[in-house]
Amino acid sequence: MEFRFEQLDPKVQKSLEEMGFEEPTPIQKEAIPLALEGYDIVGQAQTGTGKTAAFGIPLVERIGSRERGVKAIVLTPTRELAIQVAHEISLIGKNKGVSAYPIYGGVSIERQVNILKRGRNQIVVGTPGRVKDLINRGVLRLDRVRFAVLDEADQMLDMGFIEDIEEILSRTPREKQTMLFSATMPYEIRKLIDNYLRPGYKTVKVGKQLITPKVRQRLIFVKSEDRLKALEKLLKEYRETATIVFVKTKRDAAEVERELQRRGVDAKAIHGDLSQRQRESVMKAFRNGRVRVLVATDVAARGIDVKGVGLVINYELPENPESYVHRIGRTGRAGREGLAISLLTESEKRRLYRIKGLRGVRWERFSPNDLKELKEELLRADMDKVPERVKRFAKELLKERNPEELVAILLRKLMA
């Protein structure tokens, strides 16, 4: 029988109705019935497919409202994702009296310690580093945990959390239910599955391709010195669209933010050097539409879930093909259409061949000028600033060639 929300506890149904849920997404249809039957689950799905509810609904359904203490631990790669997941699970459990609490670094640990000591939150959602810290302090006990969830497991692997995850899982009872969700399945994740999931686990895989067909891709070749101008031009072309610009390093993020603001583009950067308060302020402004362009590193962007993002721009293509998948997964979410544009120089072509999703995408070549812009620039030009020797040379040329031909040759060279 196909799963429907009507099969759930009426209190959970009420919460889902209040949240605007109508029909289960494909991963929810597949994963929720298996989770409710108690199976361990491996889910391969992109962000934006509804996977938080795919594990959040079974957790709320199977945890009693009168239970005290931590009954489920959910691990996420970033604080932003921990906050989002805890918020969504708490909304699902609101009418049943089941709640989730996020724990993460970068903020005071004392407040988290005090809340955990009260024992009112049955579900803890946290980043591996802070979870491990609280376990070692004796504040977070996992000996009565019945459920463990690893969300965005491949991203946690990329961030070097694999040893922390293994230590945290070793503190939980062996006979718990474990659910692991990941967009990709590298060797280390498969090893984690073999070591920590019970035999007979079920695999749920949504979609045959990692890059959603809702995302249209463009590839633009640029000269190195024209990269920033190409970015500026694209952002002005899509000035009404919420956009994430991906860069390589924290330094790149700060520089691109500064240059875009200097050019009149409403942009803010998010990277590892910002405090938690600064990061939350930037993200709030981006979600509310007060900031239209978010400049982000791969690490800082993990866990960002903003449904209205219509455009992703790769300022440079990433070295890692999986990073490309994660980046463009920030757009085209929840059934919406999205656009991903990648800027690439000739010297970076080797990266292009590593990314399967870009094979077959027709590339364009960026021209720093177009005819309309050149015309406006030439008409604005002040002749008093043109050196006399240049004026004399122009007169000599006009004696030898047709003026129209000369202008056409000049424009073609400027646009080359």
N, C-alpha and C positions, 0 to 999 in steps of 0.2 A: 504494500500500500504506500502510495506517495506521501511523503511527510508534508504536513501543513501546520501552521501555527495553532490551529484549533485543537490540536492534540495535546497542547501544553496546559499546565496549571492555569486556571482562570485569572489568577493574580498576575502571572507572567504575561498572559495574553493582553491583559489590560495595559500593562506597561508598554508592550510592543505597539499597541494601537496608539497610545499617547506619543510614542516616538516616531510615528508615521510609517511603521512597517506594514506592508500589505501582503506581498508574496515572498517566500524564501528565495534567496539567490541560489544558483547551482551548487555552490559549496555548502550552503546551509542545508539544502535538501539531502545532500550526500552524507555530510558529517554528523548532523544533529541526531538522526535516529541511531547511528552506530554508537555515538557517545552516550546516549541515553541507555543503551543496552550494556554499557560498561567496557566496550572495546578500547584498547589503546589505538591512537589514530596518527597517521602521517598524512598531513595535508599539503599538497603542492599547489600553491595559488599565489597570485600577485596581490599586493595591497590594493584596496579599492574593490575587492570582490565580496566583501561582507564576512570575512573570516573572523573578525572579532566577535560578532554575534554567533558564528558557527561554534566557537568554544564557550563564549559567555553565556549563551542560553542554557546549554546543558549544565554548566556549573551552578547557575541560579536555580534551575529546576531540581537538581539533585542535593542541594544543600538546604537543610532545614532552617527556618527563620529563628528558632530558639537556640540553635547551636552557637556556642561561644568559642573563641579562639580561632586560629588560622586553620582552615580546612582545605584551602587551595592556594598554590603559589604559581604566579604567572611571571615569567621572565621575558623582558623586552630589551632591545639593544640601547634605547635612548630614553632620557627623562621625558621628552615630549610624547613619545609613544606610551610610556607608562601612565602619564596623566590622562591621555585620550582613552586608553583601554579601561583604566579604572573608572573613569567617568561614564563610559558606555555601559559597563557591567553594572554599575550602581543604578543607572537609569532602568536597566532591565529588571533589577532586583528590588526596585523601590517599593512596589506594592506588596511584595512578599516579605520584606524586611531583611533582605540579604544585601550586603554592601561590600564594596572593594575600596582599598586604600592604596595610593601610590607611594612608593619610597624610591628615592633617587639621590644622587650626590649633588653637590653644588649649593645645598641649603642646610640649615641647622639640623643636626641629627637629633638634638634633644626633643624637639617637638614630635618627630617620628617615633622616638623611644616612648614618650608619654602616651601617644595614641595607641601604639601596639600593646602597651601594658594594660590598657583598659579592656582589650579583648573583644571589642564590639564589631570589628570587621572580620568577616569570615574568609575574605579573599584578599590576598596581598599581591599587588602588581609592582614589580620593581626591576631596576637594572642590576645585573649580576654583582657589580662591585659593592654597592650599598647593601644589597641583600646579604652578601657574605660578611660584611662588616657587622651588621646587626646580629647575625647568627653567632659570630665570634664573641660579641659582647654579652651573649646569653639572653638577649631581649627577644629575638625572633626564634621561636621553637617550631620545628617542622615535623616532630615525631608523630603528630596526629593528623598530618596532611593526607587527604584522600585523593587529591587531584594535583597534577603538575602540568603546566603548559609552557612550551617554548615557542614564543612568537617571533617571527623573522629570524629563524635560527641561523641562516646563512650570513645575515648581517652581524649577528653576535660573533660568529666565527671570524669574519673579516676584521672585527674590532679587537680580536685577541681574548675573548671571554671564555674560550672553550674549557680551560682548566677550572675557572670559577664555576661554570655550569656543572661540571662533573662533581666538584666538591659539594655544591648545593644539593644536587640530586642524591648524593651519597648520604645526606642527612635526613632524607625522607624515607618513609616505610617502603619496603620492596613491593608490597601488594597494593600500590596506589594505581590510579588510572593516569596515563601520560598521553598528552596530545602535543605533537610537534608540527609546526607550520613553517614552511620555507618556500621561497620562490624558486630556488635552485637546490640541487642535491649533490654537492661535491662529496668527495671521499670521506672527509672528516665528519660530515653530517650523517652519512650512511653508517659510519662506525658508531656514532652516538646512538643511532636508532638500534643497532644490533646489541649494544651494551646496556641500554636503559629501558627499552620498551619490551613489554611482555610478548612471548611467542603468540602468534595468532593476531597480531595487530593488523588493522585495516588501512589500506592506502586509498586516499581520495585525491584525485588529480583533476583539476578543473582546467579545461582548455588544452589543446594540443600545442599551441605556440605560446611562448613567454611574452611576446610583444602583442598587446591587444590590437585587434583590427580597428578599434575605434581611434587609434592614434595614427595620424598621417605624418609621414616623415619627409623632411627636406634635408639635403646635404649641400652645403655651399663652400666652395673652395675660395680661400682668401689669401692675400699676401700677409705675412706676419705683421707688417706695419699698418695694415688696414683692418685688423681684427676688431679693434675697439670701435672704429667707424662703422663697420658692418653691424656690430651689436646695437649701436645707437640707432642706426637706420631701421633695423628690425623692430626695435622697441617703439619707435615713433610710428611705424607702419601698423603695429598692433597695440596702439596706445590705449585701447579700451579693454584689453585682455589682461587678466591676472597671470603673471609670468614668474617662473623660477629660472634663474640663470645659474648654471652649474660651473664652478671653477675648481681648480686643483687644490690650492692651498689657502690657508687663513690670510696670508699676505695678499694673494690675488683677490680674495673677497673684499678686503679693505680697500685695495687700489681701484678695483672696478666700481665699487660703491661710490668712492670719491669722484672718479672721472665721470660717472653717469650723472651724479648730482650737479657737477660743474656744467654739464651739457643740458641741464634742465629736465632730466629724467627722474621721476619720483621713485628712488630705489633705496633699499636698506639691506645690509648684509647680516647674515647669521653665521657665526663660526665659533670655534672652541675658545677663543680669547674673551668672549663676552661672558659676563656673569649670568647666573640663572635668571635674575630679575630682568636684565637687558634682553636676554633671549625671549623671555615670555612677553616682554613689551613689544618687541619686533613682530613676533608671531601674532599677537593680538591685533596689531595694526594691519598686518597682511590679511588676516581672516576677515576683519571688518571692512576691508577695502580702502583704508586710509593710506596704505602703501600698496602700490600696484606691482612693483617689481621686487622680488626677493632674490638676493645674490647669496648663494650657499655653496659650501663644500659638501662632498659626499657624506662625511661623518655627521656634520651638523644637520643635514637634511633628512637623515634616517628617522623615521617615525613621523615625519610631517604628513598630515592627512588633511588637506584642504580641498574640499570637493569642487570648488569653483575654478581651479587652475586650468586655463585653456591653452597655455603655451609653455613648453620647456625648451630652453636654449642651452645647448652644450657649447660653452665658450671655447672649450677644447674637448675633443673626444677623450674619454677615459682610456687608460691602458687596459683595464679589466673589462671584458665583454659583459660580465654580470653587473658591473656598475652601470653600464649603459641601460640595461633592462630596468634596474631600480630607478634610475633617473627618469626615464620617459614614462615609467609607471605612475609618476606624480600627476600626469594629465590623462584625459580620457577615462575618468573614474565614474563609477556608478552609472554606466550606460551612456555617459556624455561623450561627445567627440572631442578629441584633443589634437594638438599639433606639436611635433618635436623637430627642432631645427638644430643641426650640428654644423659648427664652423670648423674648417679643416685646412691646414696648409699642405703644400706639396711634400714637405719633409715629414709629415705625420701620416702619410698614406698607409703605412704598414698597419696602423691601428684599425683602419677601415676594414681591412681584409679579415680581421679577427672577429668582427661583429656580424653574425649571421643575419641579423635583422636589417642590416643596411645593404645587404647584397641585393642588387636589382633596383635600388633606389637611384633614380636619375639625378646626377649632380648638376649644380649650377655654378657659374663663376661670378664672384662678386666684383662689381665695378664701383669704385669709390665715388663716382659721379654718374649722374644720368643727364640727359639733354636738358631737362627742365631746370635742374639744379645749376648746371653750367651756364645756362642762359641768364638765370637770376644773378649768379655770381659775377658774370661779365658785365651785366648792365649796372650792377652796383659798384663796379670797380672805379677807383679814382684815378683819372689819367695823370694828375699832378704827381702821383707817386711812381709813375713809370719812368725809368731812367732815359735820358736823351739818346744814348747809344741804341737802346731797344727801339725807340721811335724811328731813328734813322734806318735801322735794319728793316723795320716793317715797311718803310717807304720803298726801299730797294726791292723787297719781295713783291710788292704790289706792281712794280714795273714789269716783273717777269712772269707773274701768274695771275690768273683770274681771282678776284677777291673771294668769290663764293667757294672756289676750290681750296684756297688757302685756309679759310675758316673750317671747312669740312675736314681737311687733313689735321688741323690743330685739335678739333674736337675728338676725332678718332684716336689720336695719340693720348689725349687726356683721359679717355675712357678705357684705354688698353689695360 
